[in-house]
Amino acid sequence: MQLVTKNELAMAVSTVMMQKDSLKTLLKSLILSYPGARILGHRDLPYVRKECPCFDVKAWLAQESII
């Protein structure tokens, strides 16, 4: 079993936070460009039988003040 160092964990958390910030910026830009569009996770599309992404997109958008 290989353990993750504190530094590696901190870098991973930082990377995820940067990705989320980039996603928020992109989504805000797309909302301005396409004001009538709905933002969905692919699990929210018709006929998709997945639980991925593993979070509720609509709730996340509200929590992050994106919509």
Number of C-alpha atoms within 10 A of each C-alpha: 3 4 6 9 9 9 9 11 11 12 12 12 12 12 12 12 12 12 12 13 13 12 12 16 12 11 16 16 12 13 15 10 10 10 10 8 10 9 14 12 14 14 17 17 10 7 7 10 10 11 12 12 11 9 11 14 16 15 11 12 15 10 10 11 10 13 14
